Amino acid sequence: MFQAKISILYSLLAKNPANKPGIDLLKKTVSEAERNNLLHGFVFHLPDPKIFTLIRRTVREQYKVSAEPLDMAPHLNKFMASVDVVQAYFSLTEMDVDNYGKSILADA
């Protein structure tokens, strides 16, 4: 569902060539989110509260499982910095973002 929504947003923004920098910022932020890896993998907590192990499974020609340490702090800091840049570029306030989240939550 997310991919469909972001694709629609990209296509609407692309109608105006002046939006290319904003589209690039959005794409960078989506990439940094590593959404698929975190959603489709398994995250296990280690003794350190900031360190996790990310287990990924892929099936192409063969079934493959990999495990790697996942330090959430740098990942989250980098992602949140990208979010801040996108919000500033599109003049979105925290209230705008909160209201959007509340509108989605109202349908839950």
Rosetta blueprint (number, residue, H / E / L):
1 M L
2 F H
3 Q H
4 A H
5 K H
6 I H
7 S H
8 I H
9 L H
10 Y H
11 S H
12 L H
13 L H
14 A L
15 K L
16 N L
17 P H
18 A H
19 N H
20 K H
21 P H
22 G H
23 I H
24 D H
25 L H
26 L H
27 K H
28 K H
29 T H
30 V H
31 S H
32 E H
33 A H
34 E L
35 R H
36 N H
37 N H
38 L H
39 L H
40 H H
41 G L
42 F E
43 V E
44 F E
45 H E
46 L L
47 P L
48 D L
49 P L
50 K L
51 I E
52 F E
53 T E
54 L E
55 I E
56 R E
57 R E
58 T E
59 V E
60 R L
61 E L
62 Q L
63 Y E
64 K E
65 V E
66 S E
67 A E
68 E E
69 P E
70 L E
71 D E
72 M H
73 A H
74 P H
75 H H
76 L H
77 N H
78 K H
79 F H
80 M H
81 A H
82 S H
83 V H
84 D H
85 V H
86 V H
87 Q H
88 A H
89 Y H
90 F L
91 S L
92 L L
93 T L
94 E H
95 M H
96 D H
97 V H
98 D H
99 N H
100 Y H
101 G H
102 K H
103 S H
104 I H
105 L H
106 A L
107 D L
108 A L
